[in-house]
Amino acid sequence: MKDPETNARLSFHGSIFDDPALFIDRDLSLIEFQRRVFEEARDERNPLLERLRFLSIVVSNFDEFEMVRMPQLAQSGGDEDSESAPADALAHFDRVRHEIVQCMREVRQYLRELIVPALARERIHLLDYSQLSPGERTQVDEFFARSILPALMPLAFDPRRPFPHIPNLSLHLAILVRDGADIERFACVEVPPRLPQFVEVSRSSERGFVWIEQVLGANLTLLFPGMELIEVAPFRLVRHGSISIEERSGAGSLLDNVEESVRQREFAPVSVLLAAEHASPRLLDILVHNLGVSSSNAHRTGTPLALGRLSQFANLNRPDLHYPPLKQTTPAALIKRRQSDIFAVIRQGDVLLHHPYESFQPIVDFLEQAAVDPNVISIRCILYRTGANSAVVDALLAARRHGKQVGAVVELAARFDEASNVNCGRVLEDAGAHVVYGMVDLKVHGKLILVVRREGTTLRSYVHIGSGNYNTATARLYTDLSLFTCNEAIAAEATEVFNYLTGYAAPRTFKKLLVAPVSLREQLRALILREIDWQTKTGRGHLIFKMNTFIDREMAQLLYKASLAGVRVDLIVRGACCVRPGTVVSKNIRVRSVVGRFLEHSRIYFFGNGGNDEVYFGSADLRPRNLDRRVEVVVPVLHPPLIRRLRDEILALYLADNVKARELQSDGRYERVNRPTDEPPISIQQLLAEGMAIDRPN
């Protein structure tokens, strides 16, 4: 695929760039990101119910961290992004665990001491069962008997009945009872996850809510009649979330392997067991012993457990306590696409969309028009996460009904979306589409659509490339970029990507697209080194990289080299970042993170290039798995007005943000940007949501 010289990485071994102190630990950096999300929950400028949602996001993010990263750390830090394990893996594991526990303790305290009273001031009461009046208890207990009790399944544990299976992330009550023979027995009850997690109490003009497990615990005698209730304590466990997909022989083997691995995930080892802090040592010992959990991974913690359920509470119909509705726009050229021709619009020039400020609907329109256009011959696309009831999949099915050739690369190993993607692939297969289920040794992560259309006596290809998934739901919540183009060189290389994925075409060096694992790393390296040369010649070298995660050490070393040469380096990294600013080799590097209403998901790479700006965007972060072990597609922006828009109306605003931006300090902490009193507040998300820099001519 590549000759050894091309494939070899730039070596920094033994140089000043190889000092471990130059790199921030990726796990502690990711926990710092969770703290930035927590800061949004504490920011009183945000609407109250949105602050509650931020709290739920922190908890859900830590759940995923426990499912995926903590098991890797328990195995000496090895994972697909690790270039080396921590020197003292056990000490590192303990420190990470301590940081998570500490952050979760602060989350619970903040919920109890500030959010709950703030909700009460808005006539919304998050109550404990013990706070209810006798009349309210009667009301709640009657609701329990009518709408909760029939869904409960008490599970006993004795010599005749084995210890029950406890599903991942489910909330249970652990129970000790004493029977008529004065024998203590253990049982548990699952809190039904499909029921509302709060029971509402009528309070005239006010609204009260009680956690469902407290209502359940107060009514357990209905489940265990004639038994003496000794102890009740909620508990919850998190199982390992990663699945192993191994190559197997035979038709459909990868599909079968994924389905089996998803089934086995329910029985994966336990990463952490969380029990209420009032749980007795005996009750905790029963759980630890029977669930096969080490004592170091069993913790007592504050209640309520499973605070991620606060997202349900945050959906209350109180518009005054939510963000104002987002009014998405559409470029004028695309507004009347049903009266015009979307392909004609693209032929007039490349079209750039910035989601969620600009609607995702043109991508759906593009596919829907291609599905019914008699001149369209084929549609090919990569599907990574499409979501439920996907309009994109519906358009592909419509294309099959109209006789189009449809090819879909469906990535089965999209974590936690495996089952959904299996179903998506089968639906497309049943409709007659050609479905390829990713690649055995590489995860296909690129976002790419290719439509081939007959125009006169020739064929023309139209391409959509994005930084985000083809998911209409997340397209309203994530910031991403989309490009429509019929540029012949880009279209030809997009065809090469699909031929590589679905056939036997050997990958080659691309001239326009940056494609991993073929050439993305090498091309980024060359572009950074070129910027160093421009700095030497002009003294005006400038790099701006925006991404979700930056943990690739070689790329960090290249940027240290650029900084030492005098290149100005601006990094906009939402999550974990290994680059440490404020050192001798990073004095020209600034790292900032923007956390706000929308999840920053776009990846943009800007190169000053001696005044002839170059900008790329696509699906790849700077981490080893994206550069070396995934299929990623990054596209150059070739149209000068679009380059200026990305530079001046998007990247420049991220660098000017003084409301939601935090800057990374040399010790790994982030501090909010200090806005001078005479400087107006600038929040890129707010400005774009309000319409600034939107609906520009393409």
C-alpha positions as CSV (number, residue, x, y, z in Angstrom):
1,M,0.0,0.0,0.0
2,K,2.8,2.4,0.9
3,D,6.5,2.0,0.6
4,P,8.4,1.8,3.9
5,E,9.9,5.3,3.6
6,T,6.5,6.9,3.1
7,N,5.0,4.8,5.8
8,A,7.6,5.6,8.4
9,R,6.6,8.2,10.9
10,L,8.6,11.3,11.5
11,S,10.9,10.4,14.4
12,F,11.3,12.6,17.4
13,H,12.9,9.9,19.6
14,G,15.6,11.3,21.7
15,S,14.7,14.9,20.9
16,I,13.4,17.7,23.1
17,F,9.9,16.9,21.7
18,D,10.0,13.4,23.3
19,D,9.8,14.6,26.9
20,P,6.7,12.9,28.5
21,A,6.2,16.1,30.5
22,L,5.1,17.9,27.3
23,F,2.0,15.8,27.0
24,I,-1.2,16.0,29.1
25,D,-2.7,12.7,30.1
26,R,-5.7,12.0,27.9
27,D,-7.9,10.6,30.7
28,L,-7.4,13.5,33.0
29,S,-8.0,15.8,30.1
30,L,-11.2,14.1,29.3
31,I,-12.4,14.5,32.9
32,E,-11.5,18.2,32.6
33,F,-14.0,18.2,29.7
34,Q,-16.7,16.8,31.9
35,R,-15.9,19.6,34.4
36,R,-16.4,22.1,31.6
37,V,-19.8,20.6,30.9
38,F,-20.5,20.8,34.6
39,E,-19.6,24.4,34.5
40,E,-22.5,25.0,32.0
41,A,-24.8,23.4,34.6
42,R,-23.6,26.0,37.1
43,D,-23.7,28.9,34.7
44,E,-26.8,30.9,35.7
45,R,-26.9,32.6,32.3
46,N,-28.2,29.3,30.9
47,P,-31.9,28.5,31.3
48,L,-32.6,26.4,34.4
49,L,-33.9,23.2,32.8
50,E,-31.0,23.3,30.3
51,R,-28.6,23.5,33.3
52,L,-30.3,20.4,34.6
53,R,-29.8,18.7,31.2
54,F,-26.1,19.6,31.4
55,L,-25.9,17.7,34.7
56,S,-27.5,14.7,33.1
57,I,-24.9,14.9,30.3
58,V,-22.1,14.8,32.7
59,V,-23.5,11.6,34.3
60,S,-24.1,9.9,31.0
61,N,-20.6,10.8,29.8
62,F,-19.1,9.2,32.9
63,D,-21.3,6.1,32.4
64,E,-19.7,5.7,28.9
65,F,-16.3,6.4,30.4
66,E,-16.9,3.6,32.9
67,M,-18.1,1.2,30.1
68,V,-15.3,1.9,27.6
69,R,-12.2,3.6,29.1
70,M,-12.0,2.3,32.6
71,P,-11.9,-1.4,31.5
72,Q,-9.0,-0.4,29.2
73,L,-7.2,1.2,32.0
74,A,-7.7,-1.8,34.2
75,Q,-5.8,-3.8,31.5
76,S,-2.7,-1.6,31.8
77,G,-4.0,1.2,29.7
78,G,-4.0,-0.6,26.4
79,D,-6.5,0.5,23.7
80,E,-6.6,1.4,20.0
81,D,-5.5,5.0,20.8
82,S,-2.6,4.2,23.1
83,E,0.9,4.5,22.0
84,S,2.2,3.4,25.3
85,A,0.7,2.4,28.7
86,P,1.1,4.7,31.7
87,A,4.3,4.0,33.7
88,D,2.3,3.1,36.8
89,A,-1.0,1.8,35.4
90,L,-2.5,1.0,38.8
91,A,-1.8,4.4,40.2
92,H,-3.1,6.0,37.1
93,F,-6.3,3.9,37.3
94,D,-6.8,4.9,41.0
95,R,-6.3,8.6,40.2
96,V,-8.8,8.5,37.4
97,R,-11.3,6.7,39.6
98,H,-10.8,9.3,42.3
99,E,-11.4,12.2,39.9
100,I,-14.6,10.6,38.7
101,V,-15.9,10.0,42.2
102,Q,-15.0,13.5,43.3
103,C,-16.7,15.1,40.3
104,M,-19.8,13.0,40.8
105,R,-19.9,14.0,44.4
106,E,-19.8,17.7,43.4
107,V,-22.6,17.1,40.8
108,R,-24.9,15.6,43.5
109,Q,-24.1,18.3,45.9
110,Y,-24.9,21.0,43.3
111,L,-28.1,19.3,42.4
112,R,-29.2,19.1,46.0
113,E,-28.1,22.5,47.2
114,L,-28.6,24.8,44.2
115,I,-30.6,23.3,41.4
116,V,-33.4,21.8,43.5
117,P,-34.0,25.1,45.3
118,A,-33.9,27.0,42.0
119,L,-36.5,24.7,40.6
120,A,-38.7,25.2,43.7
121,R,-38.6,29.0,43.0
122,E,-40.0,28.2,39.6
123,R,-42.8,26.2,41.2
124,I,-41.2,22.9,40.2
125,H,-40.4,20.6,43.2
126,L,-38.1,17.6,43.0
127,L,-39.1,15.9,46.2
128,D,-38.1,13.0,48.4
129,Y,-40.9,10.6,49.4
130,S,-40.4,11.6,53.0
131,Q,-41.3,15.2,52.2
132,L,-44.8,14.4,51.0
133,S,-47.9,15.2,53.0
134,P,-50.2,12.3,54.0
135,G,-52.6,13.2,51.2
136,E,-49.8,13.3,48.7
137,R,-48.5,10.0,49.8
138,T,-51.9,8.5,49.3
139,Q,-52.0,9.9,45.9
140,V,-48.6,8.6,45.0
141,D,-49.2,5.2,46.5
142,E,-52.5,4.8,44.5
143,F,-50.5,5.7,41.4
144,F,-48.0,3.0,42.3
145,A,-50.6,0.3,42.7
146,R,-52.2,1.3,39.4
147,S,-49.3,2.2,37.1
148,I,-46.1,0.7,38.6
149,L,-46.8,-2.5,40.5
150,P,-48.0,-4.5,37.5
151,A,-44.7,-3.9,35.8
152,L,-42.5,-5.1,38.8
153,M,-40.8,-8.4,39.0
154,P,-39.4,-9.4,42.4
155,L,-36.4,-11.7,42.0
156,A,-35.5,-13.9,44.9
157,F,-32.1,-15.5,45.6
158,D,-32.0,-18.7,47.5
159,P,-30.7,-22.3,47.0
160,R,-33.5,-23.0,44.5
161,R,-33.1,-19.8,42.5
162,P,-29.8,-18.4,41.2
163,F,-28.7,-14.9,41.6
164,P,-30.6,-12.8,39.0
165,H,-28.9,-11.3,36.0
166,I,-28.5,-7.6,36.4
167,P,-28.5,-5.7,33.0
168,N,-26.1,-2.9,32.2
169,L,-27.0,0.6,33.6
170,S,-30.2,-0.7,35.1
171,L,-31.3,0.6,38.5
172,H,-32.3,-2.0,41.1
173,L,-33.3,-2.2,44.7
174,A,-31.4,-4.6,46.8
175,I,-33.6,-6.0,49.6
176,L,-33.2,-8.0,52.7
177,V,-36.3,-9.5,54.2
178,R,-37.0,-11.9,57.1
179,D,-39.6,-14.6,56.6
180,G,-41.9,-16.3,59.2
181,A,-39.1,-18.7,60.2
182,D,-36.9,-15.8,61.1
183,I,-34.5,-16.4,58.2
184,E,-33.1,-13.5,56.3
185,R,-33.3,-13.6,52.6
186,F,-32.1,-11.5,49.7
187,A,-34.1,-10.2,46.8
188,C,-34.0,-7.5,44.2
189,V,-36.4,-5.5,42.0
190,E,-35.5,-3.7,38.8
191,V,-36.8,-0.2,38.5
192,P,-38.6,-0.5,35.1
193,P,-36.5,1.6,32.7
194,R,-39.4,2.2,30.3
195,L,-41.6,3.8,32.8
196,P,-41.4,7.5,33.6
197,Q,-38.6,7.9,36.2
198,F,-40.6,10.5,38.2
199,V,-44.0,10.2,39.7
200,E,-45.9,13.5,39.6
201,V,-47.7,15.0,42.6
202,S,-50.6,17.4,42.1
203,R,-50.0,20.6,43.9
204,S,-52.6,23.2,42.6
205,S,-50.5,25.7,40.5
206,E,-47.2,24.0,41.3
207,R,-45.8,20.7,40.2
208,G,-44.1,18.1,42.4
209,F,-42.1,15.0,41.3
210,V,-40.7,12.1,43.3
211,W,-38.1,9.6,42.0
212,I,-39.7,6.4,41.0
213,E,-37.4,4.2,43.1
214,Q,-38.4,6.1,46.3
215,V,-42.1,5.4,45.5
216,L,-41.2,1.7,44.8
217,G,-39.2,1.4,48.1
218,A,-42.0,2.9,50.1
219,N,-44.4,0.2,48.8
220,L,-42.3,-2.9,48.9
221,T,-44.7,-4.6,51.3
222,L,-47.1,-5.1,48.4
223,L,-44.4,-7.2,46.7
224,F,-43.3,-9.2,49.8
225,P,-46.5,-9.7,51.8
226,G,-46.0,-11.4,55.1
227,M,-42.3,-10.6,55.1
228,E,-40.5,-8.2,57.5
229,L,-38.5,-5.6,55.5
230,I,-35.0,-5.3,57.0
231,E,-33.1,-3.2,54.5
232,V,-33.6,-1.6,51.1
233,A,-30.8,0.1,49.1
234,P,-30.7,1.1,45.4
235,F,-27.8,-0.2,43.4
236,R,-26.6,0.1,39.8
237,L,-23.8,-1.4,37.8
238,V,-21.9,-0.5,34.7
239,R,-20.7,-3.3,32.5
240,H,-17.8,-3.2,29.9
241,G,-19.1,-1.6,26.8
242,S,-16.5,-2.4,24.2
243,I,-17.1,-5.4,22.0
244,S,-14.5,-7.5,20.1
245,I,-15.2,-8.0,16.4
246,E,-13.0,-10.7,15.0
247,E,-12.8,-11.9,11.4
248,R,-14.6,-15.1,10.8
249,S,-15.0,-17.2,7.7
250,G,-18.2,-17.7,5.8
251,A,-20.7,-15.4,4.1
252,G,-22.1,-12.8,6.4
253,S,-19.6,-13.6,9.1
254,L,-18.9,-10.0,10.1
255,L,-22.6,-9.4,10.5
256,D,-23.1,-12.5,12.5
257,N,-20.1,-11.7,14.7
258,V,-21.4,-8.2,15.5
259,E,-24.8,-9.5,16.4
260,E,-23.3,-12.1,18.7
261,S,-21.0,-9.6,20.3
262,V,-23.9,-7.2,21.0
263,R,-25.8,-10.0,22.7
264,Q,-22.7,-10.9,24.8
265,R,-22.4,-7.2,25.9
266,E,-25.3,-7.8,28.2
267,F,-23.2,-10.4,30.1
268,A,-19.9,-8.4,30.0
269,P,-17.8,-8.1,33.2
270,V,-18.8,-5.4,35.6
271,S,-16.7,-2.2,35.4
272,V,-18.1,-0.6,38.5
273,L,-20.9,-1.3,41.1
274,L,-22.5,1.7,42.7
275,A,-24.7,1.3,45.8
276,A,-26.5,3.8,48.0
277,E,-24.3,5.1,50.7
278,H,-26.6,3.8,53.4
279,A,-26.2,0.2,52.1
280,S,-25.0,-2.1,54.9
281,P,-21.7,-3.9,54.6
282,R,-23.6,-7.2,54.5
283,L,-25.8,-6.1,51.6
284,L,-22.9,-4.8,49.7
285,D,-21.0,-8.0,50.3
286,I,-23.8,-10.0,48.8
287,L,-23.7,-7.9,45.7
288,V,-20.0,-7.9,45.4
289,H,-19.7,-11.7,45.8
290,N,-22.5,-12.7,43.5
291,L,-21.8,-10.1,40.7
292,G,-18.1,-11.0,40.6
293,V,-16.9,-7.4,41.3
294,S,-13.7,-6.6,43.0
295,S,-14.0,-4.7,46.2
296,S,-12.0,-1.8,44.6
297,N,-14.7,-1.5,41.9
298,A,-17.6,-1.4,44.4
299,H,-18.5,2.0,45.8
300,R,-21.1,3.5,48.0
301,T,-22.3,6.8,46.7
302,G,-25.0,9.4,47.1
303,T,-28.6,9.0,45.9
304,P,-30.5,9.2,43.7
305,L,-28.4,6.9,41.5
306,A,-28.6,7.1,37.7
307,L,-28.8,10.8,37.6
308,G,-28.7,10.6,33.8
309,R,-32.4,10.3,34.1
310,L,-32.6,14.0,34.8
311,S,-32.7,14.4,31.0
312,Q,-36.4,13.3,31.3
313,F,-37.1,15.9,33.9
314,A,-35.3,18.5,31.8
315,N,-37.9,18.0,29.0
316,L,-40.7,19.6,31.1
317,N,-42.9,21.9,29.1
318,R,-41.7,25.2,30.4
319,P,-40.5,27.3,27.4
320,D,-39.4,30.0,29.7
321,L,-36.8,27.7,31.3
322,H,-35.4,26.4,28.0
323,Y,-33.3,27.8,25.2
324,P,-35.4,29.7,22.6
325,P,-36.2,27.5,19.6
326,L,-33.5,27.3,17.0
327,K,-34.5,28.9,13.8
328,Q,-32.5,27.1,11.2
329,T,-31.9,28.7,7.8
330,T,-31.2,27.4,4.4
331,P,-29.0,29.1,1.7
332,A,-31.2,31.0,-0.7
333,A,-30.1,28.9,-3.7
334,L,-31.5,25.8,-2.0
335,I,-34.7,27.1,-0.5
336,K,-36.8,26.4,-3.6
337,R,-35.1,23.2,-4.7
338,R,-38.4,21.5,-5.6
339,Q,-39.1,24.4,-8.0
340,S,-35.5,24.4,-9.2
341,D,-32.9,21.7,-9.6
342,I,-30.6,20.9,-6.7
343,F,-28.1,19.5,-9.2
344,A,-28.2,22.7,-11.2
345,V,-27.5,24.6,-8.0
346,I,-24.4,22.5,-7.3
347,R,-23.2,23.0,-10.8
348,Q,-23.2,26.7,-10.3
349,G,-20.7,26.4,-7.5
350,D,-19.9,24.5,-4.3
351,V,-22.4,24.8,-1.5
352,L,-21.3,24.9,2.2
353,L,-23.6,24.3,5.1
354,H,-22.9,25.0,8.8
355,H,-25.1,22.8,11.0
356,P,-27.2,23.2,13.1
357,Y,-27.5,26.9,12.2
358,E,-28.2,25.8,8.7
359,S,-30.7,23.0,8.1
360,F,-29.7,19.4,7.4
361,Q,-32.8,19.2,5.1
362,P,-30.8,19.9,1.9
363,I,-28.9,16.6,2.4
364,V,-32.3,14.8,2.6
365,D,-33.6,16.8,-0.4
366,F,-30.4,15.9,-2.3
367,L,-31.1,12.2,-1.8
368,E,-34.8,12.4,-2.3
369,Q,-34.4,14.2,-5.7
370,A,-31.7,11.7,-6.7
371,A,-34.1,8.9,-5.8
372,V,-36.8,10.1,-8.3
373,D,-34.6,11.8,-11.0
374,P,-34.8,9.7,-14.1
375,N,-31.3,10.7,-15.1
376,V,-29.7,9.5,-11.8
377,I,-28.1,6.1,-12.3
378,S,-26.6,5.3,-8.9
379,I,-26.2,6.5,-5.3
380,R,-23.5,5.4,-2.9
381,C,-23.1,6.4,0.7
382,I,-21.4,5.7,4.0
383,L,-23.7,5.2,6.9
384,Y,-22.1,5.4,10.4
385,R,-24.9,6.6,12.7
386,T,-28.3,7.3,11.0
387,G,-30.6,7.3,14.1
388,A,-34.1,6.0,14.3
389,N,-36.7,6.6,11.5
390,S,-34.0,7.8,9.3
391,A,-35.0,10.1,6.4
392,V,-31.7,9.3,4.7
393,V,-32.4,5.6,4.7
394,D,-36.0,6.3,3.5
395,A,-34.6,8.2,0.6
396,L,-32.3,5.3,-0.3
397,L,-35.2,2.9,-0.1
398,A,-37.2,5.2,-2.4
399,A,-34.2,5.2,-4.8
400,R,-34.4,1.4,-5.0
401,R,-38.2,1.6,-5.7
402,H,-37.4,3.8,-8.6
403,G,-34.8,1.4,-10.0
404,K,-31.6,3.2,-9.0
405,Q,-28.5,1.3,-8.2
406,V,-27.9,1.9,-4.5
407,G,-24.7,1.0,-2.6
408,A,-24.3,1.5,1.2
409,V,-21.3,1.0,3.4
410,V,-22.9,0.4,6.8
411,E,-20.4,0.5,9.6
412,L,-21.5,-2.2,12.1
413,A,-19.0,-1.3,14.8
414,A,-20.3,2.2,15.6
415,R,-20.2,1.8,19.3
416,F,-23.7,1.4,21.0
417,D,-25.3,1.7,17.6
418,E,-24.4,-1.8,16.4
419,A,-27.9,-3.2,16.6
420,S,-29.4,-0.2,14.9
421,N,-26.9,-0.4,12.1
422,V,-27.5,-4.2,11.6
423,N,-31.2,-3.5,11.2
424,C,-30.5,-0.6,8.8
425,G,-28.3,-2.8,6.6
426,R,-30.9,-5.6,6.5
427,V,-33.6,-3.2,5.5
428,L,-31.5,-1.9,2.7
429,E,-30.5,-5.4,1.6
430,D,-34.2,-6.5,1.6
431,A,-34.9,-3.6,-0.8
432,G,-32.2,-4.8,-3.2
433,A,-29.4,-2.3,-2.2
434,H,-25.8,-3.5,-2.3
435,V,-24.7,-3.4,1.3
436,V,-21.1,-3.7,2.5
437,Y,-20.8,-4.0,6.3
438,G,-17.6,-1.9,6.8
439,M,-14.2,-3.6,6.8
440,V,-13.0,-6.3,9.2
441,D,-9.8,-4.5,10.1
442,L,-10.8,-0.9,9.7
443,K,-13.8,1.1,11.1
444,V,-15.4,3.2,8.3
445,H,-16.0,6.6,9.8
446,G,-16.0,8.9,6.8
447,K,-19.2,10.8,5.8
448,L,-19.6,10.6,2.1
449,I,-22.4,10.4,-0.6
450,L,-21.8,10.0,-4.3
451,V,-24.6,10.4,-6.9
452,V,-23.9,9.6,-10.5
453,R,-26.2,11.3,-13.1
454,R,-26.5,11.1,-16.8
455,E,-26.2,14.6,-18.4
456,G,-26.4,14.5,-22.2
457,T,-23.9,12.0,-23.5
458,T,-21.7,12.1,-20.3
459,L,-21.9,11.1,-16.7
460,R,-21.5,13.7,-13.9
461,S,-20.8,12.8,-10.3
462,Y,-22.2,14.9,-7.4
463,V,-20.6,14.6,-3.9
464,H,-21.7,15.4,-0.4
465,I,-18.9,15.3,2.2
466,G,-19.6,16.1,5.9
467,S,-18.0,16.2,9.3
468,G,-21.1,14.7,11.0
469,N,-23.3,11.7,10.7
470,Y,-26.3,11.3,8.4
471,N,-28.6,11.7,11.4
472,T,-31.4,14.3,11.3
473,A,-31.8,14.3,15.1
474,T,-28.2,15.1,16.0
475,A,-27.9,17.5,13.1
476,R,-30.0,19.9,15.3
477,L,-27.7,19.5,18.3
478,Y,-24.2,19.1,16.8
479,T,-22.1,21.7,15.0
480,D,-20.9,20.2,11.7
481,L,-20.0,21.2,8.2
482,S,-21.4,19.9,4.9
483,L,-20.1,20.4,1.3
484,F,-21.9,19.8,-2.0
485,T,-19.7,19.7,-5.0
486,C,-19.4,18.3,-8.5
487,N,-15.7,19.1,-8.8
488,E,-14.4,16.5,-11.1
489,A,-11.2,15.8,-9.2
490,I,-13.0,15.4,-5.9
491,A,-15.7,13.3,-7.4
492,A,-13.1,11.0,-9.0
493,E,-11.4,10.5,-5.7
494,A,-14.7,9.9,-3.9
495,T,-15.3,7.2,-6.4
496,E,-11.9,5.7,-5.6
497,V,-12.8,5.7,-1.9
498,F,-16.0,3.7,-2.6
499,N,-14.1,1.3,-4.9
500,Y,-11.6,0.8,-2.1
501,L,-14.4,0.0,0.4
502,T,-16.6,-2.2,-1.8
503,G,-14.2,-3.8,-4.2
504,Y,-10.6,-4.8,-4.6
505,A,-9.2,-1.4,-5.7
506,A,-5.9,-0.7,-4.1
507,P,-5.8,2.6,-2.2
508,R,-3.6,5.2,-3.8
509,T,-2.2,8.6,-2.8
510,F,-5.0,11.1,-3.2
511,K,-4.3,14.6,-4.5
512,K,-7.4,16.4,-3.3
513,L,-9.0,14.3,-0.5
514,L,-7.1,13.4,2.6
515,V,-8.0,9.8,3.3
516,A,-7.1,7.6,6.2
517,P,-5.5,5.2,6.6
518,V,-4.0,5.7,3.1
519,S,-2.4,9.2,3.3
520,L,-4.1,11.4,5.9
521,R,-1.3,11.3,8.4
522,E,1.4,11.8,5.8
523,Q,-0.4,14.7,4.1
524,L,-1.1,16.5,7.3
525,R,2.5,16.1,8.3
526,A,3.6,17.6,4.9
527,L,1.1,20.5,5.3
528,I,2.4,21.3,8.8
529,L,6.1,21.1,7.6
530,R,5.1,23.4,4.7
531,E,3.8,25.9,7.2
532,I,7.1,25.8,9.0
533,D,8.8,26.6,5.7
534,W,6.4,29.5,5.1
535,Q,7.2,30.8,8.6
536,T,10.9,30.8,7.7
537,K,10.2,32.7,4.5
538,T,7.6,35.1,5.5
539,G,7.3,35.1,9.3
540,R,3.5,34.7,9.0
541,G,3.0,31.0,9.5
542,H,-0.4,30.2,11.0
543,L,-2.3,27.0,11.8
544,I,-5.8,26.7,13.1
545,F,-7.1,23.2,13.9
546,K,-10.5,22.5,15.3
547,M,-11.6,19.0,16.4
548,N,-13.2,16.9,19.1
549,T,-10.1,15.2,20.4
550,F,-6.4,15.7,20.0
551,I,-4.3,12.8,21.5
552,D,-2.0,11.9,18.7
553,R,1.6,12.3,20.0
554,E,3.3,12.6,16.6
555,M,0.9,15.4,15.5
556,A,1.5,17.2,18.8
557,Q,5.3,16.9,18.3
558,L,4.9,18.4,14.8
559,L,3.0,21.3,16.3
560,Y,5.7,21.8,18.9
561,K,8.2,21.9,16.1
562,A,6.1,24.5,14.3
563,S,5.7,26.6,17.5
564,L,9.4,26.5,18.1
565,A,9.9,27.8,14.6
566,G,7.6,30.7,15.3
567,V,4.4,29.4,13.6
568,R,1.2,30.7,15.4
569,V,-0.8,27.7,16.3
570,D,-4.5,28.0,17.4
571,L,-6.2,24.8,18.6
572,I,-9.9,24.6,19.2
573,V,-10.4,21.2,20.9
574,R,-13.8,20.3,22.5
575,G,-12.6,17.4,24.6
576,A,-9.4,15.7,25.5
577,C,-6.2,17.4,24.4
578,C,-2.7,16.1,25.0
579,V,-0.9,19.3,23.9
580,R,0.5,21.2,26.8
581,P,0.8,25.0,26.3
582,G,3.1,27.3,28.2
583,T,6.3,25.3,27.7
584,V,9.5,26.3,25.9
585,V,8.4,24.4,22.8
586,S,4.7,25.4,22.9
587,K,5.0,29.2,23.6
588,N,3.2,29.9,20.3
589,I,0.4,27.4,20.9
590,R,-3.0,28.4,22.2
591,V,-5.6,25.8,23.1
592,R,-9.2,26.6,23.7
593,S,-12.4,24.7,24.2
594,V,-15.9,26.0,23.5
595,V,-18.7,24.3,25.4
596,G,-22.3,25.5,25.1
597,R,-25.8,24.7,23.9
598,F,-24.6,22.8,20.9
599,L,-22.0,20.0,20.9
600,E,-19.0,21.1,18.9
601,H,-18.4,18.3,16.4
602,S,-16.9,19.8,13.3
603,R,-13.3,19.1,12.4
604,I,-11.5,21.9,10.5
605,Y,-7.9,22.3,9.5
606,F,-6.6,25.7,8.3
607,F,-3.2,26.4,6.9
608,G,-2.0,30.0,6.2
609,N,0.1,28.8,3.3
610,G,2.0,32.0,2.8
611,G,-1.2,34.0,2.3
612,N,-2.9,31.5,0.0
613,D,-5.1,30.1,2.7
614,E,-6.0,26.4,2.5
615,V,-8.9,24.9,4.6
616,Y,-9.9,21.3,4.9
617,F,-12.7,19.7,6.9
618,G,-14.0,16.2,7.5
619,S,-14.6,13.3,9.8
620,A,-11.1,12.9,11.4
621,D,-9.8,13.9,14.8
622,L,-6.1,13.9,15.6
623,R,-5.9,10.6,17.4
624,P,-4.1,7.4,16.4
625,R,-7.3,5.5,15.6
626,N,-8.6,8.2,13.2
627,L,-5.3,8.6,11.4
628,D,-4.2,4.9,11.2
629,R,-7.1,2.5,11.9
630,R,-10.2,4.1,10.4
631,V,-11.4,5.1,7.0
632,E,-11.7,8.9,7.2
633,V,-12.4,11.4,4.5
634,V,-11.2,15.1,4.7
635,V,-12.0,17.5,1.9
636,P,-10.3,20.7,0.7
637,V,-12.5,23.8,0.4
638,L,-11.6,25.1,-3.0
639,H,-14.1,28.0,-3.6
640,P,-12.5,31.3,-2.4
641,P,-15.7,32.7,-0.9
642,L,-16.2,29.5,1.1
643,I,-12.6,29.7,2.3
644,R,-13.1,33.2,3.5
645,R,-16.4,32.2,5.2
646,L,-14.7,29.4,7.1
647,R,-11.8,31.7,8.1
648,D,-13.6,34.9,8.9
649,E,-17.1,33.9,10.0
650,I,-16.4,30.6,11.7
651,L,-12.8,30.0,12.8
652,A,-12.3,33.7,13.7
653,L,-15.4,33.7,15.9
654,Y,-14.3,30.6,17.7
655,L,-11.0,32.4,18.5
656,A,-12.8,35.5,19.5
657,D,-15.4,33.8,21.7
658,N,-15.1,35.3,25.2
659,V,-18.3,33.9,26.7
660,K,-18.2,30.1,26.2
661,A,-14.5,29.6,25.5
662,R,-12.0,28.3,28.1
663,E,-8.3,28.2,27.6
664,L,-6.0,25.3,28.5
665,Q,-3.3,26.1,31.1
666,S,0.0,24.4,31.3
667,D,-1.1,22.4,34.4
668,G,-4.0,20.8,32.4
669,R,-6.7,23.0,33.9
670,Y,-9.0,25.1,31.8
671,E,-9.9,28.7,32.7
672,R,-12.7,30.8,31.2
673,V,-11.4,33.5,28.8
674,N,-11.1,36.8,30.8
675,R,-13.2,39.4,28.9
676,P,-12.2,43.0,29.5
677,T,-15.0,45.2,30.7
678,D,-14.8,47.4,27.6
679,E,-15.0,44.4,25.2
680,P,-18.4,43.2,24.0
681,P,-19.4,39.6,24.8
682,I,-18.9,37.3,21.8
683,S,-20.5,33.8,21.9
684,I,-20.1,32.1,18.5
685,Q,-23.0,29.7,19.2
686,Q,-25.3,32.5,20.2
687,L,-24.3,34.7,17.3
688,L,-24.8,32.0,14.7
689,A,-28.1,30.8,16.3
690,E,-29.4,34.4,16.1
691,G,-28.5,34.5,12.4
692,M,-25.2,36.3,12.1
693,A,-23.1,35.1,9.2
694,I,-25.9,32.8,8.0
695,D,-27.4,32.6,4.6
696,R,-24.4,34.0,2.9
697,P,-24.1,33.6,-0.9
698,N,-22.1,30.5,-1.7
